[in-house]
Amino acid sequence: MGIYRVGWPKADVISGIVLKKYREDFNERYGLDSQKKTILYAHVWENDYKQDDFVQAMLGLDVNIIIKPWDADPKKFRSS
């Protein structure tokens, strides 16, 4: 019986280094500014074309914006 200090992956220094490298590579690959916060908009459905409203509201902020569009089946959702 005893206590073993083994760490916690979310707080480990090694994990932090790996995550930092991943973040730097990701930002470089997608042209994101590492000094800015990043907002991810990954909605599960589109409602009344609100994606455009969201993007317009975010444009005035000093942030990176990543949009993961809703993967709708175009056969089910046709515009009239």
N, C-alpha and C positions, 0 to 999 in steps of 0.2 A: 504494500500500500504506500502511496505517496502522491506527490503532485509533480507532474512533468510539464515543464514549460515548452510547449510545442508551437505556439503561435496560432494565429487565425489568418487564413489566406487574405481576407479583405484588409488586414492591417499589416501584414508582413512586408518588410522592406523589399525583399526579392520580388514579391507580387507587385508592389508599387512600381518597381523599375520596369518590369515587363509591361504593365498597363501603360506607363508613361511612354515607352517606346511604341506600343501599339497605337496610342493616341496621336503621337507625333507622325507616324507613318500614315495613319488614316487622314489626318488633317492635310498632309502634303499631297496625298493621292487625290483628294477631292477639292483641293484649293481653299481650305478653310483657314482662317486666321487663328492661330493657337492662343493668342492673347484674349480672344473674345469667348464669351459663353456660347454654347450651341443649343439651339432649340430644335427638337425633333418633333415633327408633326406626322404622326402615323395613325391616321383615322381608320376605323374599321368599316365605315360606309360613308357615302357622300349624301349630304342632305341639303337640298336647295342651293347647290353650288357654293357652299360655305368655305371651301378650300381657298377660293380667291379672296374672300373677305378676310380670312386668317392671314394670308400672305400680305395683303395690303396693310393690315394692322401691324405686322412685324417689320415691314420695310423701314419704318422710322427708328427702329431700335438698333443699337450698335451690337448686333449679335450675328452669329452664323445661323442659317436656317437650313435644315435638312427636311425634305418632304418625301415621305414614302407613300405614294398614291395607293388608293384603295384598288384592290385587284378584282374589279367587277367583271362579270361575264357580259360582254357587250351584246350578246344575243338576248339576254334577259332585260337589259336596260337600254332601250333605244330612245333617243330624243324624238319628240313628235314633230 
